[in-house]
């Protein structure tokens, strides 16, 4: 389509960087999906606060290093962003770099609040919050462990990081977004929150009860209503409808985050990635003595209709969309980026 047939607002948005002038705080930014999102946001003009326990990418990932041989997996994310996407002018108040690092344990409220303060102190405001930090303890053992074999500590730690950490991140972010002027004036949006869920928050997989449960909790922080009917054909329409509403209210009581802040023009959405090439999969790929990871890689690729694992940049592109003007009327949405996994 020729650009002269498009509205002028669409032409200008296509020719400029979609996140220009916005500031993003990304948890778990030192590696994997968080690192890819930081790079994608910087490419689109955003200023970045990279929050993580450690600024350095995880060591000892030989399979991932081979799979993503053309990708820099060693340079700290902050340094890589500043090298590849230096600021053309000083957009921050106390520095000229596009990205800064802040130490953050997302399970602690004070750390989340400090990360938001860092964002405001350096760049003046917080526009985009990406709650990405997460763990998958079930991936660590050399075999799949069923529920009765798993220690209670797995559940506690997984929910502390994957669910509580996201809740605290959202809380800190909306507090700041409500306190600042909307972006672009009184009719503009106050902020964008993107929580990282998983396909395993939508469907189950044996041996992942802790991880799947925690990602289901993340999903329930935004409204997601599945298109399933109540399977009781003998019931009347009124009874079936009542059961359906009761079921939805039980499952989705925490959808309030998106609904509570819609009137404040704060977008709250989540992304559910399929299995992607990150360090989180490294222990799984080494199971059964497979140091090359070929067996597990082939198995995981085969369960995705697309026939391959995702790459971090696949998810990063979705995160760019949800933080930009293209998603101006999108909130409470779960975007599956999964190569067709959940379409089966």
C-alpha positions in Angstrom: 0.0 0.0 0.0 1.4 3.4 -0.9 2.0 5.7 2.1 0.1 8.5 0.5 -3.1 6.4 1.0 -2.5 6.1 4.7 -3.5 8.7 7.4 -0.6 11.0 8.2 -0.5 9.8 11.8 0.2 6.3 10.5 2.9 7.4 8.1 4.8 9.3 10.7 4.6 6.5 13.2 6.0 4.0 10.7 8.9 6.2 9.7 10.0 7.0 13.3 11.1 4.8 16.2 8.0 3.5 18.0 9.3 3.9 21.6 11.2 7.2 21.1 11.2 9.2 24.3 9.8 6.4 26.5 11.6 4.9 29.5 11.4 1.2 30.3 12.3 -0.8 33.4 12.9 -4.5 32.6 13.4 -7.1 35.3 15.6 -10.1 34.5 17.3 -8.0 31.8 20.7 -9.6 32.0 19.9 -12.6 29.8 17.3 -14.4 27.7 14.0 -12.7 27.0 14.7 -9.6 29.2 18.0 -9.0 27.4 16.4 -9.3 24.0 13.6 -6.9 25.0 16.1 -4.4 26.3 17.9 -4.4 22.9 14.7 -4.2 21.0 13.4 -1.3 23.0 16.6 0.5 22.7 16.5 0.0 18.9 13.1 1.6 18.9 14.4 4.7 20.9 13.5 3.8 24.5 15.8 4.5 27.5 16.3 1.4 29.6 16.8 0.5 33.2 18.1 -3.1 33.3 17.1 -4.7 36.7 18.6 -8.0 37.7 20.4 -9.9 40.5 23.6 -9.7 38.5 24.5 -7.5 35.5 26.4 -10.3 33.8 24.8 -13.0 31.6 24.8 -16.5 33.1 28.0 -18.5 32.5 28.3 -22.1 31.4 25.8 -22.3 28.6 27.7 -24.1 25.9 24.6 -25.5 24.1 23.0 -22.0 23.9 26.3 -20.5 22.8 26.5 -22.9 20.0 22.8 -22.5 19.0 23.0 -18.7 19.0 26.6 -18.5 17.8 26.0 -15.2 16.0 24.6 -13.6 19.2 26.7 -11.9 21.8 25.9 -13.7 25.0 28.8 -12.4 27.1 28.7 -8.6 27.2 26.5 -7.3 30.0 23.2 -6.1 28.7 23.7 -2.5 29.7 27.1 -2.3 28.0 25.7 -4.0 24.8 22.7 -1.6 24.7 25.0 1.5 25.1 27.4 0.2 22.5 24.8 -0.7 19.8 22.3 2.1 20.5 24.1 5.2 22.0 21.9 8.2 22.8 22.1 10.8 20.1 21.7 13.4 22.8 21.5 13.4 26.6 17.9 12.2 27.3 18.6 11.6 31.0 18.9 13.9 33.9 22.1 12.6 35.4 23.8 10.8 32.5 24.1 10.4 28.8 23.8 6.6 28.5 20.7 5.0 27.1 20.8 2.1 29.6 21.7 1.8 33.2 21.8 -1.2 35.6 20.2 -1.5 39.0 20.5 -4.5 41.3 17.1 -5.9 42.0 15.7 -8.9 43.8 12.2 -8.8 42.5 10.9 -10.8 45.5 11.6 -7.8 47.8 9.3 -4.7 47.7 12.1 -2.3 48.6 14.2 -3.5 45.6 11.3 -3.0 43.2 10.7 0.5 44.6 14.4 1.3 44.3 14.4 0.2 40.7 11.5 2.5 39.9 13.3 5.4 41.7 16.4 4.7 39.7 14.3 5.0 36.5 12.9 8.3 37.6 16.1 9.7 39.0 18.0 9.0 35.8 15.4 9.5 33.1 12.7 11.5 34.7 9.8 9.0 34.5 8.7 5.4 34.1 6.6 4.6 31.0 7.0 0.9 30.4 7.4 -1.8 33.1 8.3 -5.3 31.9 8.0 -7.9 34.7 10.2 -10.6 33.1 12.3 -12.1 35.9 11.5 -15.7 36.5 12.9 -19.2 37.4 12.1 -22.8 36.4 13.4 -25.1 39.2 11.9 -28.1 37.5 14.3 -27.7 34.6 17.3 -28.3 36.9 17.2 -32.1 37.7 18.6 -34.6 35.3 15.1 -36.2 34.9 11.5 -35.1 35.1 10.3 -35.3 38.7 6.6 -35.8 39.4 4.7 -34.0 42.1 5.3 -36.5 44.9 9.1 -36.3 44.3 9.3 -32.5 44.4 10.4 -30.7 47.6 8.0 -28.1 49.1 10.8 -25.5 48.7 10.4 -25.7 44.9 6.8 -24.4 45.2 7.6 -21.6 47.7 10.6 -20.3 45.7 8.9 -20.5 42.3 5.8 -18.6 43.5 8.0 -16.1 45.4 9.9 -15.2 42.2 7.4 -15.8 39.4 4.2 -14.6 41.0 5.0 -12.4 44.0 7.9 -10.7 42.1 5.5 -9.8 39.3 2.9 -8.5 41.7 5.4 -6.3 43.5 6.7 -5.1 40.1 3.2 -4.1 39.0 2.5 -2.4 42.3 5.7 -0.3 42.2 5.1 0.6 38.6 1.5 1.8 38.9 2.4 3.8 41.9 4.8 5.8 39.9 2.7 6.0 36.8 -0.2 7.4 38.7 2.1 10.1 40.2 3.4 11.3 36.9 1.8 13.3 34.0 0.5 11.2 31.2 2.8 10.8 28.2 2.0 13.3 25.5 -0.3 15.5 27.6 -3.6 15.2 29.6 -5.2 12.9 27.0 -2.2 10.6 26.7 -1.5 7.2 28.4 0.1 6.9 31.8 2.0 3.7 31.2 2.4 0.2 29.8 2.9 -2.9 32.0 3.9 -6.2 30.3 4.1 -9.3 32.4 5.9 -12.4 31.2 3.7 -15.5 31.4 4.2 -18.8 29.5 2.3 -21.3 27.4 2.5 -23.4 30.6 0.3 -20.8 32.2 -2.3 -21.7 29.6 -1.9 -25.4 29.3 -0.2 -28.1 31.4 2.9 -30.2 31.0 3.9 -33.1 33.2 6.6 -32.3 35.7 6.0 -28.5 35.8 3.3 -28.1 38.5 5.3 -25.3 40.3 6.2 -23.4 37.1 2.8 -23.8 35.4 1.0 -22.8 38.6 3.1 -19.7 39.0 2.7 -18.6 35.4 -1.1 -19.2 35.8 -0.9 -16.7 38.6 0.8 -14.2 36.3 -1.9 -14.8 33.7 -4.6 -14.1 36.2 -3.2 -10.7 36.9 -4.7 -9.7 33.6 -8.1 -10.8 32.3 -8.0 -13.9 30.1 -11.3 -15.6 29.4 -10.9 -18.9 27.5 -13.6 -19.8 24.9 -14.8 -23.0 26.6 -18.5 -23.9 27.2 -19.8 -25.5 30.3 -19.9 -29.2 29.3 -23.4 -30.1 30.7 -25.7 -30.4 27.8 -28.7 -31.4 29.9 -28.6 -28.2 32.0 -30.8 -25.3 31.0 -29.3 -22.3 29.3 -29.7 -20.2 32.5 -28.0 -22.7 34.7 -25.2 -23.2 32.2 -24.6 -19.5 32.0 -24.6 -19.2 35.8 -22.0 -22.0 36.1 -19.9 -20.4 33.4 -19.9 -17.0 35.2 -19.1 -18.6 38.5 -16.2 -20.5 36.9 -14.8 -17.4 35.3 -15.0 -15.4 38.6 -13.2 -18.2 40.5 -10.5 -18.5 37.9 -9.9 -14.9 37.0 -10.5 -13.0 40.3 -7.1 -11.2 39.9 -7.9 -9.7 36.6 -8.4 -6.5 38.6 -4.9 -5.2 37.8 -5.9 -4.4 34.2 -9.4 -3.4 35.0 -8.6 -1.2 38.0 -6.1 0.9 36.0 -7.9 1.1 32.6 -9.6 4.3 33.7 -6.1 5.7 34.4 -5.0 4.8 30.9 -2.4 2.3 32.1 -2.1 -0.8 29.8 -1.6 -4.1 31.5 -1.0 -7.1 29.3 1.1 -10.3 29.3 3.0 -12.4 26.8 2.9 -16.2 26.9 6.0 -17.5 25.0 6.4 -21.0 23.8 9.8 -22.7 24.5 12.5 -20.4 23.4 16.3 -20.6 23.1 17.4 -19.2 26.5 19.7 -20.3 29.3 16.6 -21.6 31.2 16.5 -24.6 28.8 20.2 -25.5 29.2 19.8 -28.0 32.1 16.9 -29.7 30.3 18.9 -30.1 27.2 21.7 -31.9 29.1 19.5 -34.6 30.5 20.3 -38.2 29.8 23.9 -37.3 29.2 23.2 -35.4 26.0 25.9 -32.7 26.1 24.8 -31.4 22.7 21.2 -31.1 23.7 20.0 -32.6 20.3 17.4 -35.0 21.7 15.6 -32.5 23.9 15.9 -29.7 21.3 14.3 -32.0 18.7 11.5 -33.0 21.1 10.7 -29.4 22.1 10.7 -28.3 18.5 8.4 -31.1 17.5 5.7 -30.1 20.0 5.4 -26.7 18.3 3.5 -26.7 15.0 5.9 -24.2 13.6 8.6 -27.0 13.9 11.2 -25.0 15.8 12.0 -23.4 19.1 11.4 -19.6 19.4 14.2 -17.2 19.6 14.4 -14.3 22.2 13.9 -11.7 19.5 10.5 -13.3 18.6 9.2 -12.5 22.0 10.9 -9.1 22.0 9.0 -8.0 18.9 5.8 -8.7 20.7 6.9 -6.7 23.7 7.7 -3.8 21.4 4.2 -4.0 20.0 2.5 -4.1 23.4 4.5 -1.0 24.6 3.8 1.1 21.5 1.0 3.1 19.9 -0.1 0.0 17.9 -1.5 -1.4 21.1 -3.2 1.9 22.1 -6.6 0.1 22.7 -5.2 -3.1 24.1 -5.3 -3.9 27.8 -6.0 -7.1 29.7 -4.7 -9.2 26.8 -2.6 -12.4 26.9 -0.6 -12.6 23.7 0.7 -16.1 22.9 4.0 -16.1 21.0 4.4 -19.8 20.7 4.7 -21.1 17.2 1.2 -22.5 17.4 1.7 -24.4 20.6 -1.6 -23.4 22.2 -3.6 -23.7 19.0 -3.4 -27.5 19.2 
